[in-house]
Amino acid sequence: KLIRERAVGKVINLVRKIKLTKNKIEGSTGLAHTRWATHGVPSNKNAHPHISKNSISVVHNGIIENYIALKALQTDQGYKFSSETDSSMSQNMSSMVDQNASDINYFSIPDIDLKDYVIDIDRITRSIETIKSSGFSDKHNMYKQLLSDHNNTIGYLVKEFEMKKSAQEYAHSYETKSGNLNTSKIWSYKLNDDIFKRKSVSPEGKNHGMVMMVDWSGSMHGMIYKTVVQTIVLATFCQRVGIPFDVYNFSDQNTSLDGRYGEKRLYAERDNPSLAGKTFIGSGVRLHHMLTSNMKKSEFQKACNNYLFIAWMMENAWGYCRDSDTNDVDLTLGGTPLNHSLIILDKVIDVFKKKHNVEKMNFIVLTDGSAGDSLEYWSEGGSSNYNRSVGSGWSSRREGLSVIKHERSNKTFVLKTGKRDQDKTTQNATEFLVTMMKEIHDAKSVGFFIADRNYELNHAIRDYVFRNKDGWIASNDVSKQRSIARKQGYLSAPDCGYDDYYVVDMRTQNEQDELAVDTDMTKAKIAKQFSKFQSKKKTSRQLLNKFVDIVK
C-alpha cells in the first residue's frame, strides 16, 4: 500500500500537513523529495511523488526531454494523467511494461562520417564514363529525348507549384500600419482613429529543399529505367523552380570497398568494445550520389545523361557495370538495404539542411518492396561481440520494445513492434526510422512503392494498403484495389511512417500526354478518343498535384 502526502512551498508546510492529516502515515520504507517545478505550475498535483495504479511511485531529478511524445503514446493507450509533469509520464511508462514480455532492447544510433558511406558524384561520373567507353554510343545522350517527352509534365509541375506557392503566401499575408499619415483620412479622425496608411506584408516564402533516394536493387530490373526517368523529371522540376535537391541511389553491392567480401570493416567494428550497443551499417551499403542542384546547367545535363545511360544498361547490358581494375564502383543492382540506407540518409539530410539553410525539408524514397535488412546493433564488446536485429520481417510482428537514442540530436525514441491490427502504435524498422527522421529534421516524407507486375502490386496492397490488418487479406479485396490502381495509376497507403505513401502501377505510366488523332477518323471516333485522352490526362496529373501539394 502506498500512502502519499504532498505540499507546495517550504518543507515545514509538508510537516504541518502531515501532523494535521487524518490518514496516519506509517510503514517500513519512506521516500521524500523536494524540487522546483519544471513542467506545469507549482501545485499539489504536480509535486513528487507521482503514483500509477497505486503500485508504482516515482521521484526523480532532471527532466524527461521527449515527455510530450511519450505522453501522447500513453494517452492513446488510455492512461490518465493526474499531473502536468514529465514524471507522471515516467511512472505510466513503467506500468505500460508487460512483466511477462521479453527484455527491452537499449541501443543507440551513432553519428557517422559520410565519406565512409557516400560515393560522390565525381567518382560515379568517372565509373560511368569508363563503362561508356565500351560502346553503346547511341545511348550517351538520352536527356534531350526525355525533355522532349516530358516537357509538358515538367511545365505543369512548375506552373502548379508557382500558383500554389503564391496562393499560400497571399493567404499568409497581413496588413500593418505603416506609421505614415493617410492625409485623405485626417478629416475623419474624430470618428475613426485608423488614420495611418496600411500596407500588405507578405512573409517571405520559406526555403525549400528535397532529397531523393532510389532503390538500386535487383528486383527493380524491369522498371529501373522508368523509375530513373520519373526521378529526373522531379529533379528537373526542382532545378527550374530553384529548389535545392540531391538524388542518391542506395545499394549494397560495394563490398569490395569494405575489404575482402566486405568483412574487414565489420570485423574491426565487431572487435571494438566501444561500439557495443550501437547500430552498424551492413557490408557494401553505400549511397551513390547521382544528381545535385549545385551543378551548372551543362554539368546537370551530363549527369542526367549518365543516370539514364546506367539505368538503360541495368536493363540491357548490366554485365559491363561491375567493378573492375578500371572501375572501382560496382553499379550493378543488388539487395534492398533500406533501413541501413535510411541511417545514412539521416546524416545526409542534416548536412543538406545546414548547407542550403533549408526550412521546408522534404525527402522521397522510391523502392519496389520492403527492406531486406533491419535495425542491427552490436550487443556486446570485444571478440565476443555479436549483432542483434529488430523491426524487420516477421520479427516486426513479435511484441517487443526498443529504446533507441539518436546520438547526434541527443533525442530518445521508442520502437514498439507487434501486430498492427491489435495495436496501432506498433511499427517496423522502416516506419520507425522515417518517423524519427521526420521529427529530427522537421521534414515531410513521401514514399513510392514501384510495381509493374500483378504479383508485385498484390504484395504492395497486402503489405501497405492494408497495413493495419493482420493475417491473410482476401483475394477479392486485393482485386478491387488492383482495379483502382489500374484506373487511377496509384493507390494511397496510410500509416506507413511516411506523410504520404503511394503504390504506383508503372504500367499506367506509359501513356504519352498527347492526343492521338488519325486523319481517317470519323467525328464520333475523334470525340471518343478526345474523351479518353482527357480522362487519362486528368488521372496522370492527380499524383502530380499531390506531389506539388507536399512540396509547396
CORHUDA-V268303 format. One record per backbone hydrogen bond with DSSP energy under -0.5 kcal/mol. CO is the residue of the C=O (numbers start at 1). NH is the residue of the N-H. Records with the same first field share a line. If there is no record, write none. Layout:
# CORHUDA-V268303
CO->NH, NH
This chain:
# CORHUDA-V268303
1->3
10->13, 14
11->14, 15
12->16
13->17
14->18
15->19
16->20
17->21
22->24
24->26
41->43
43->47
44->47
50->58
52->55, 56
56->52
58->49, 50
63->65
64->67
66->70
67->71
68->72
69->73
70->74
71->75
72->76
73->77
74->79
75->78
80->82
85->89
86->90
87->91
88->92
89->93
90->94
91->95
92->96
93->97
94->97
97->99
98->101
105->403
107->405
108->110, 279
109->407, 408
112->114
113->116
114->117, 118
117->287
118->120
119->289
120->124
121->125
122->126
123->127
124->128
125->129
126->130
127->131
128->132
129->133
131->134
132->135
136->139
137->140
142->146
143->147
144->148
145->149
146->150
147->151
150->154
151->155
152->156
153->157
154->158
155->159
156->160
157->161
158->162
159->163
160->164
161->165
162->166
163->167
164->168
165->169
166->170
167->171
168->172
170->173
174->201
176->199
180->197
181->183
182->185
183->186
185->188
186->189
188->191, 192
193->195
195->182
197->178
199->176
200->202
201->174, 203
207->359, 360
208->244
209->362
210->246
211->364
212->248
213->366
214->250
216->334
217->220
218->221
220->223, 224
221->224
223->227
224->228
225->229
226->230
227->231
228->232
229->233
230->234
231->235
232->236
233->237
234->238
235->239
236->240
237->241
238->242, 243
239->242
242->244
244->210
245->293
246->212
247->290, 291
248->214
249->288
250->216
251->286
253->255
254->257
255->258, 262
256->259
258->264, 265
259->262
260->263
262->266
263->267
264->268
265->269
266->270
267->271
269->272
271->273
272->275
273->276
275->278
277->108
278->378
282->285
284->254
286->251, 288
287->119, 289
288->249, 290
291->247
292->295
296->300
297->301
298->302
299->303
300->304
301->305
302->306
303->307
304->308
305->309
306->310
307->311
308->312
309->313
310->314
311->315
312->315, 316
313->317
317->320
318->321
319->322
321->331
327->324
328->330
329->331
334->218
336->338, 372
337->341
338->342
339->343
340->344
341->345
342->346
343->347
344->347, 348
345->349
346->350
347->351
348->352
349->353
350->354
351->355
352->356
353->357, 358
359->361
360->209
361->444
362->211
363->446
364->213
365->367, 448
366->215
367->450
374->376
375->390
376->280
377->388
378->277
381->384
382->385
386->379
388->377
390->375
391->429
392->395, 396
393->396
394->397
395->398
396->418
400->417
401->105
402->404, 415
403->107
404->406, 413
405->109, 407
406->410, 411
411->406
413->404
414->416
415->402, 417
416->427
417->400
418->420
419->422, 423
423->426
428->432
429->433
430->434
431->435
432->436
433->437
434->438
435->439
436->440
437->441
438->442, 443
442->361
444->363
445->499, 500
446->365
447->502
448->367, 450
449->451, 504
451->506
453->457
454->458
455->459
456->460
457->461
458->462
459->463
460->464, 465
461->466
464->467
466->469
474->478
475->479
476->480
477->481
478->482
479->483
480->484
481->485
482->486
483->487
484->488
485->489
489->505
491->503
492->494
500->447
501->493
502->449, 504
503->491, 505
504->451, 506
505->508
506->509
507->510
508->511
512->514
514->516
515->517
518->521
522->526
523->527
524->528
525->529
526->530
527->531
528->532
529->533
530->534
531->535
532->536
533->537
534->538
535->539
536->540
537->541
538->542
539->542, 543
540->544
541->545
542->546
543->547
544->548
545->549
546->550
547->551
548->552
